[in-house]
Amino acid sequence: MHGFIPPKRFFPYLSWIDIETMPDKENVVIIQPVGAIEQHGPHLPLIVDAAIGAGVLGKALEKLDTSIPAYALPNIYYGKSNEHWHFPGTITLSTATLTAIIMEVGENIYRAGFRKLVLMNSHGGQPQVMQMAARDLHVKYDDLMVFPFFTWRVPNITKELLTPKEAKEGMHAGDAETSIMLALLPQQVKMEKAIAEYPPAQPEGSLLSPEGKLPFAWTTRDLSKSGVIGDPTTATKEKGWQILESVSDGWVSAIKDIYAFGKS
């Protein structure tokens, strides 16, 4: 049931006695991975975002010093993925439903006596949902610290391993995601079906972009016929292991910072 997560760090394996008697609960770091079940082109499975979050978190918790108390909640596999719903297999929650789930999980974690909750989101279509839910939880419980982090935003070397074009324009199912999936779930990757596709270029001098300071609303089919936005054909397992090690190292540092955050 724990998957990539070390058993000793898997919250559901604790008993209620373990939780009731846990020391220094206000500084224990509880991490809620949030993924998605959505299309990732013809070469990758629907589980990519959920798998990457669990894989990175599991590797980070393996590396984390045993003196730092941190536990992973079960993955929330479904996310707000309606930008992909024109592609069969995508399962999406509404913004309201995902927000309600996050809020109720947070309320229960608070009721158990914990005061540090990380929302570890691995899907690029829902950081804003995590941020708003985190703010609402903190407003409701002002001693609950909530950290809405995007899995890929911790310090890591991923962009150094990509071509300049991929680093700038790759958004979905490209080199980075495909490489890390080759490391985590190689049997589920069909490299023979991998194709490169980038979004249409904006007019010269335009300030607008799908993702950036001045974005426009889009669905995936506006940008891609295949569901790929990037170039997965250059992905390798070796690159995937480098990415996994680097991103998980970043998460070790982030968890340490959260553990120390606000401690007197």
C-alpha positions, 0 to 999 in steps of 0.5 A: 500500500505504501508504494514508493514511500518508506513504510516507517514514513507512511502515515496510514501505517500508524495507529491512533495510539502512535498519533496520540502519543507522538511527541512535538506534534506541532513540528511534525511535517505531514505531507499530502502528495497531490497528483492527477490522472490525465493524458500524457501523450501516446507514450506515457500512462495517465498516472504520470503526475501522481507517480512522480510526486510519490516517487520523489517524495519516497526518495526524499523520505529515504534520505531524510535524517531519521531525527526529523519527523515527517510522514506522507499521507496517501496520494490524492490521485485525482486533480483538476485536469479539465484542460486535458479532458478532450483526451480519453482517460483523463479524470478530472475533479472540479476546482470546488471538489479538489478544494473541499478535499484539501480543506477536509484533509487539512481539518482532520490533520489539525484535529489530530494535533499536527500544525505543519501540512505540506501540499506537494502538488505535481500537476501544473494545472492546479498550483492556484487551487493548492495556494487558495486552499492553503490560505483558507486553511490558515485563515480558519486555523491560524496556528496551522502552517500550510505549505503549497509547494509544486514538486518541481520548484525545489532547487534541482538541476533538471533544466540543465539536462534539457535543450534550451528549447525544451527548458523554455517551451516544454510543458507536458509529457516532454523530456523531463517527465518522460525521463523520470518515468523511465526511472520510476516506471520504465515498463509503463513508458512506450518510447516507440510512440514518443513524438515531439510537439510544441505549441504554436509560436506567438507573433513576434514581440507578443507579450502573451504566452500559455504560461508566463507573466501574461498568460491566456486560458487554454486547453491542451488541444489548443496547443497540441494534437498529440497531448504532448507539449515538448520533446520526449524523444530525447528522454533517457533513464539515466537522465531520469535518475539524475532528475530524481536524485536532484529533485528529491535532494531539494525536497530533503532541504525543503522538509528540513526547513519546514521542520525548523520553521517557527520553532523557538 
